[in-house]
Amino acid sequence: MSSYPPILSVLLVQLVVYTVHTALLPQLEPHLGYSVPLFWQMLSQGIAAAAISYAFRFSYWWVLIQLTAPPLLVLGLALNLPLWGFPTILLILLLVFWNVAVNRIPLYLTNRKTSEKLVSLLPKKDGITVADLGSGFAGTLREMAAQKPDQNFVGFETAPIPFVVSWVLTKLGPSKNVNIRFKSFWSVDLGEFDVLYCFLSPVPMAQIYQKASQEMKPGGMFISNSFKVPDHRADCVVTVKDGRKTKLLIWKI
Ligand SMILES: C[S@@+](CC[C@H](N)C(=O)[O-])C[C@H]1O[C@@H](n2cnc3c(N)ncnc32)[C@H](O)[C@@H]1O
């Protein structure tokens, strides 16, 4: 992924709004006849930052973060949260949602019904290897591995907390045919896999499909949960009977 981390643009928007607010406030307060409380200043900061982010087509989760972060900060101060609390919370969020901050791929999880449907779509052949590109907490892999004990399952995850949690859960779990690796899927040769599953975001789809079609062996299967590949129609689309009518898009390589 070549584009720079979106968190930099997010911080830049907050900085610009803060600078404008700081410049305008001394002009505004004499007209209002009172000094604007910090909470209202930060609420206004959040609304302005969210509006700019929306106008610049940031993803909805960034708009939400832009809106809520400044007033929540003041609320935390008012509640006398210890000062180290803020960086700690920020650090934990960063370690969980690492790939939102770095390459626009959020963490949300494949639901149970979709995992079950995936199991039914796997080739009925022992010994094949299935990879989840960005495996999150690896629930999908553990579900598939339990149902298919004679197949192999590999997850790639680079967000530190999901990696550690999924690694521990997998080691403690009953299935020995799952392996979680702390490695970016961009640096992996996808040729060793028979089936690739991914649930990412619209951003990397063109690039990951191109990588898969260059590296996988003919006959391989590429499955994307929800996200299309621009200019490449899926060979087959399966709709899951879950609340969100999840679509599994399948390409034969
Ligand atoms: C939407 S989640 C899907 C999690 C899991 N596959 C599932 O379906 O439940 C996408 C995951 O991809 C991970 N991710 C994003 N870019 C990655 C990369 N380059 N290498 C490995 N993991 C990545 C994110 O950290 C996140 O956990």
The ligand as a MOL file (V3000), in Angstrom:
LIG
                    3D

  0  0  0     0  0            999 V3000
M  V30 BEGIN CTAB
M  V30 COUNTS 27 29 0 0 0
M  V30 BEGIN ATOM
M  V30 1 C -12.0180 -6.5300 8.7400 0
M  V30 2 S -10.7960 -7.3720 9.6790 0 CHG=1
M  V30 3 C -11.2040 -9.0460 9.3010 0
M  V30 4 C -10.7940 -10.0190 10.3760 0
M  V30 5 C -11.0410 -11.4790 10.0550 0
M  V30 6 N -10.5250 -11.8470 8.7580 0
M  V30 7 C -12.5070 -11.7940 10.0730 0
M  V30 8 O -13.0700 -11.8770 8.9970 0
M  V30 9 O -13.0820 -11.9230 11.1620 0 CHG=-1
M  V30 10 C -9.3380 -7.0390 8.7140 0
M  V30 11 C -8.0690 -7.3900 9.4400 0
M  V30 12 O -6.9820 -7.2560 8.5320 0
M  V30 13 C -5.8540 -6.8290 9.2740 0
M  V30 14 N -4.8710 -6.3080 8.3140 0
M  V30 15 C -4.9640 -5.1910 7.5710 0
M  V30 16 N -3.8900 -5.0440 6.7750 0
M  V30 17 C -3.0930 -6.1140 7.0150 0
M  V30 18 C -1.8460 -6.5530 6.4820 0
M  V30 19 N -1.2080 -5.8480 5.5480 0
M  V30 20 N -1.3350 -7.7210 6.9210 0
M  V30 21 C -1.9850 -8.4460 7.8670 0
M  V30 22 N -3.1660 -8.0800 8.4140 0
M  V30 23 C -3.7190 -6.9330 7.9900 0
M  V30 24 C -6.4510 -5.8050 10.2260 0
M  V30 25 O -5.6090 -5.5600 11.3300 0
M  V30 26 C -7.7540 -6.4920 10.6210 0
M  V30 27 O -7.5710 -7.2920 11.7560 0
M  V30 END ATOM
M  V30 BEGIN BOND
M  V30 1 1 1 2
M  V30 2 1 2 3
M  V30 3 1 2 10
M  V30 4 1 3 4
M  V30 5 1 4 5
M  V30 6 1 5 6
M  V30 7 1 5 7
M  V30 8 2 7 8
M  V30 9 1 7 9
M  V30 10 1 10 11
M  V30 11 1 11 12
M  V30 12 1 11 26
M  V30 13 1 12 13
M  V30 14 1 13 14
M  V30 15 1 13 24
M  V30 16 1 14 15
M  V30 17 1 14 23
M  V30 18 2 15 16
M  V30 19 1 16 17
M  V30 20 1 17 18
M  V30 21 2 17 23
M  V30 22 1 18 19
M  V30 23 2 18 20
M  V30 24 1 20 21
M  V30 25 2 21 22
M  V30 26 1 22 23
M  V30 27 1 24 25
M  V30 28 1 24 26
M  V30 29 1 26 27
M  V30 END BOND
M  V30 END CTAB
M  END
